[in-house]
């Protein structure tokens, strides 16, 4: 029986609680904002008045039996899957829970090397062994795309005992693999399919978008509603289809990792965002797509810029493309994407999602307007007039290929380590992850052999003042490697 997607059971319960003017002798300690007046004065009192803790009328995320359970069931129906679990630690916790729900120590998981760091952390926590496949690359844009069915077939043929395949749908830049065929192939071999849909929370709600994993029989998907669905930062959902994975195993795994004091602000935003997507998604996303298409059309008229999109469909690793990802190649201006990213923020007051060696990326979502899109177009026009034709030489760098995995991520994480100078690290086995953030895709992870190409790329990122994370030495003069 279909549920009424106009319902918001958790939001209704929060409002009912607020209306009662309960006198709190529980946590949180600010007691409806009285103990945090400065923040309440800035945000407004109601925000802190509904920042409350678990109680019978509001249910409990660890074992939901009432309003959270009802809200999660509505989420599952909206996403066309069997079960949904609210996440208050972002999609990172969902990705880790997916891997831990399927893989035990020593189990193999097939995944592309451009996976987010949460997948690497999931392997450290579970003890899984990575079987990396090389994602397809676009050398002109300098970015990784999706994976091909053929690459998955080859990986399965060599690793018939693999327990899971991990897919990104879509990639940060919008490329989607042929997940329908990959899922069918995996299931024929008894392999579960896990999907990182951190940037695909909106896919299920419009026919012009790439298909979502749950629609075509994927086993689990972690979706960031806060990224593209309108909920508050850090709120996500973990989706499950019954068959390969038991729902109770998933719940137990989540309870190992997730707080028992889940934020009702975050969970309520999930309840409301789900309602909006389920009842108005097609209309809202149609508007979003219209804005993205207009932006591409106008940006592609600007000298030195290329806003890439659906014309990439059909290239290796691009079965479909999410047009709400506005990637703009700035190489024609003679500057790096890192510099363009900084210029837009510092000189035009525009915050892009990321800059890489060659591109900038904007996320066009349910909250964008004609005014915000026009401001970006105008800023890029002005940038072009200042930089185009300057003949600034900019040497392109090859996208990094799959590394050599010497030790499992888990064993490397717990191994004894020492520091070596970055310039002397070639050939050593890394004891840490190093990545630019965003996008949070590691250049090297624990257990991988450090190559000359990795060192060169790290130096390039440092020269571009990009944000590098996860390493112990923040200056990156030294790196942690295995050994004593």
MITOR-307431 format. One record per residue (C-alpha): residue in one letter; x, z, y. Coordinates in steps of 0.2 Angstrom, whole numbers, plus 5000, padded with zeros to 4 digits. Example, Ala and Ser with C-alpha at 12.3 -4.5 7.8 and 13.67 -1.06 7.14 Angstrom:
# MITOR-307431
a506250394978 s506850364995 
***
This chain:
# MITOR-307431
x500050005000 x500749955017 x501050095030 x500550085048 x502150045057 x501450105073 x501650285066 x503050395072 x502950545061 x504550635067 x504250595085 x502550665084 x503150825076 x504450845089 x503150825103 x502050945095 x503451075093 x503851055112 x502051075117 x502051245108 x503351315120 x504151405105 x505351555109 x506951515100 x507951645090 x508851515080 x510251385084 x510751285094 x511351425106 x510851345122 x509051395118 x508151245125 x509451215138 x509451385146 x511251415141 x511851235147 x511051215164 x512251095171 x511950965158 x510050995158 x510050975177 x510850805175 x509950735160 x508250825163 x507650975154 x506650895141 x508150815132 x508850995129 x507151065125 x506950955110 x508750975104 x508251085090 x508751135073 x507851115056 x506351215053 x504751185042 x503751095055 x505150975058 x505850955040 x507650955034 x508750795032 x509550875016 x507950875006 x506550795016 x504850835011 x503750805026 x503950715043 x505750655039 x505250595022 x503750505030 x504850425043 x506150365031 x504750285020 x504250195035 x506050135038 x506150075020 x504549975022 x505149895038 x506749845030 x505949785014 x506849895002 x506450044991 x507250185000 x507950225017 x509050375022 x509350425040 x511150445045 x511750545060 x513650515058 x513450325061 x513650185048 x515350255044 x514550385033 x513350255025 x514850145020 x515750295013 x514150355004 x513850174997 x515650164989 x515550344983 x513850324975 x514550174964 x516450204962 x517350334953 x519250364953 x520050204946 x518550094948 x518849924956 x517849864971 x518049684978 x518049674996 x518649565011 x520249625020 x519349625037 x518149765032 x517949915044 x519050065042 x517550165035 x517750055019 x519550105017 x519050285020 x517750265006 x519050214994 x520150364999 x518650474996 x518050394980 x519750344972 x519150164970 x520450024969 x520349884981 x520349704975 x520549614992 x519949434995 x520549335009 x519149295021 x519049125028 x519849105045 x519548995060 x521348955067 x520748885083 x519749045088 x521049155079 x519649265070 x519149295052 x517449235046 x516449275030 x516949245012 x516449105001 x515549104984 x517049024976 x518249164982 x517049294974 x516949194958 x518849194956 x518949384960 x517649424947 x518449314934 x520049414936 x519149584938 x517749574926 x517749764926 x517349784944 x515949904949 x515549834966 x515649694978 x515749744997 x515149615010 x515049615029 x513449545035 x513749475048 x515549495054 x515849575071 x515949395078 x514249335069 x514749245054 x513749275038 x514249225020 x513049155008 x512449325002 x510949264992 x512049174980 x513449304980 x512149434975 x511449334961 x513149304954 x513649484955 x512149544946 x512349414932 x514049514929 x513249684931 x514149714948 x513249804962 x513249734979 x513549844994 x513249775012 x514049835028 x512649775040 x513349885055 x513049735066 x511449675057 x510149805060 x509049665068 x509249535055 x507649575046 x506549545061 x506749365066 x506749205056 x508149125066 x509449255061 x510449265045 x509549345031 x509749525027 x510449595011 x508949695006 x507849545007 x508849454994 x509149594982 x510649684988 x510849854981 x511349954996 x511549915015 x512150025029 x511349975046 x511850025063 x510150035072 x511150105087 x512149945089 x510749815089 x509149905086 x508950015101 x509250195094 x510450315101 x512350305097 x512850375080 x511050355072 x511050235057 x510150205041 x510650185023 x509550065013 x509350064994 x508549944981 x508250024964 x509149964949 x510949974949 x511050134959 x510050294957 x509250364973 x509650544968 x511450504966 x511450434984 x510550584991 x511850704983 x513250594989 x512550605007 x512350785006 x514150805002 x514650715018 x513250735031 x512850885042 x511551005038 x511151025056 x510650845060 x510250805078 x508350775080 x508750675096 x509650545085 x508350555071 x506850535083 x507750385091 x507850305073 x505950335071 x505550255088 x506750105086 x506050065069 x504250065076 x504849945090 x505749825077 x504349825065 x502949805077 x503749705091 x505349645083 x504949455083 x504449455101 x505849565107 x507249475097 x506549305103 x506849355120 x508649415115 x509049255107 x508349165122 x509649255133 x511049225121 x510749045120 x510649025139 x512249125141 x513149005129 x512448855137 x513048915155 x514748985149 x515148815140 x515048735157 x516448845164 x518148765163 x519348855151 x517948945141 x517148915124 x515649015119 x515548985100 x513948985090 x512948895077 x513948745078 x515148845066 x513848845052 x514448745038 x516348785040 x517148895027 x516449065027 x515049025039 x513449005029 x512449065044 x512749135062 x512049275072 x511749205089 x511649375097 x513549395095 x514249315111 x516049265107 x516949185121 x518649105118 x519749125134 x521349045128 x520948895140 x521249015155 x522949055149 x522649235146 x522249345131 x520549415127 x521349585129 x521749545147 x520049465150 x519149615143 x520149725156 x519749605170 x517949605167 x517849795166 x519049835181 x518649695193 x516849655189 x516149815182 x515649725166 x515949815149 x516249695134 x516149745116 x517949695113 x519349585117 x520549515104 x522049405106 x521049255110 x519249305113 x518049425121 x516449475113 x514749535120 x513349605110 x511649535116 x510349655111 x508549725114 x509149805130 x509849655139 x508949565154 x509149405163 x510049505177 x511349575165 x511649405157 x511849315174 x513049445181 x514149405166 x514049215169 x514449235187 x515949345183 x516649225171 x516449085183 x517449175196 x518749225183 x518949035178 x519248995197 x520649115197 x521449085181 x521048905175 x522448775178 x523748905180 x524748835165 x525149015159 x525848995142 x524949085128 x525649075111 x524349095097 x524649205082 x524049175065 x522649285058 x523449415046 x523249375027 x522949495013 x524249625011 x525149674995 x524349834988 x525649944980 x524750114978 x522950154979 x522250214996 x521850384988 x523550414980 x524450344996 x523450465007 x523950614997 x525750564994 x527250635002 x527750545018 x529150515031 x529350435047 x530350275050 x530550175066 x529250035067 x530649905068 x531349965052 x529749975042 x529649805034 x529549825015 x529050005016 x527350065009 x526250125023 x525650305022 x524350285036 x523150165044 x523450075060 x522149975069 x521549915086 x519849995091 x518649905093 x518449825080 x519149955069 x519849835056 x521549895050 x523149805052 x523849905038 x523150045027 x523850175016 x524650105000 x525049935007 x526749855010 x527149835028 x527649655032 x528549575046 x526949495052 x526149665053 x527549735064 x527549585075 x525649595077 x525749785081 x527049745094 x525949615102 x524449735102 x525549865111 x526049735124 x524249695128 x523849885131 x522549875117 x521850045110 x522750075094 x522150215083 x522350325067 x524250335067 x525150495069 x526350445082 x525250385097 x526750285104 x526950185088 x528850195089 x528750265072 x527650245057 x527250355042 x527750275025 x527850345008 x529350435002 x530450585006 
***
